[in-house]
Amino acid sequence: MNLIRNAGLAAAAALAIARPALAAEPTVAATPPMGWNSWNHFAARIDHATVRAQADAMAANGMREAGYRYINIDDGWQGQRDPAGAIHPNDRFPDMKALADYVHSKGLKLGIYSSPGPKTCAGFEGSQGHEVQDAQTYAAWGVDYLKYDLCSLGPAMIAAGSIEKAQAIELAAYRKMSAALRATRRPIVYSLCQYGFDQVWRWGGSVGGNLWRTTGDIEDKYPRMAEIGFGQAGLSKYAKPGQWNDPDMLEVGNGGMNPTEYRTHMSLWALLAAPLLAGNDLSRMNPDALAILTNRDVISIDQDPAGQQGDRVRAEGPLELWVKPLAGGGKAVGLFNRSDLPAEMAVDFAELGVSGPVRTRDVWSGQDLGPIHSYQATVPAHGVVLLRLSS
Ligand code: GAL
């Protein structure tokens, strides 16, 4: 009897121990964050009226309904610290709490930016030595997202004299802010920005990051976007719900690429399960850009609940095939032509482990292709055909 009872207790104890070990559902960033960030278009020329205008646009133009949520202020909002050390916004942001309330009233969330060093990259006040105080200030304002950019911590890391010591400084700094944010008990997405140094994808999650930049800055030019996006090959195993690789913000709508190239940009980011942070001026957007940013089929590939990042399956010169596994056994497939001329591309679905014909949707044309077992098409220069294969 005792034996049975003990066995029961042991089983219950084992269960109790096992339960917390089961992957806890991420409370923030269960799918890659979607929103807008000020930097790509406005850089440090940002003010509260511009931010309000972005929130107004997102709430009115269909982006909110398509899943976009965060209105993120990047570098340039900071003013001075008061004698007690509390950070205040500069005079272009007269009332940060009122701004957060306004963004929240639109059904959206507010993001902000700082650095673990003494100064940010644009020379504004950083958080070093004020981490707990800053996290509390952000939470009191109603901030929902923090991008934490290495910037001026770099020199202290170099002065440390060895890679190990430099990394210890960096990890401690990122952990410190993570703990400070957690202590506020407000769910705040934590975005690490250190440009992909030191294989951040291997440790970004362990310091509390929900996403981490894997590269230097994007530019609104096809060669740089392609270098960054296609350069993500091999990183898929490091992403999962709550922890995402971040190949930087979108340039869609900023004018430096043509619509074909912007569709490539958006398709690649969706296959990469990348954060979708629009980087254009949402209040003056052309219909092409809006259609690209709000294509529901593309967004559903990015936001697929399985949270599996896609990866490159093959590259033959400039012709690349990328695949993202989807929940329920479907697949998203991108046929990319990186060359400067149109090219014939083909894929036999057997190559992707798909047996038999499957219903297939050409995402950008919106055409259902019926059950097929292979596909071929002429893909435009710098273009893509993005397919969604049913299970
Ligand atoms: C860079 C960062 C950019 C932007 C900028 C602000 O280091 O990669 O995304 O945040 O700083 O100064």
Residues whose N, C-alpha, C, O or C-beta is under 5 A from the ligand:
A	BS01	GAL	W39 D74 D75 C121 A122 D149 D217
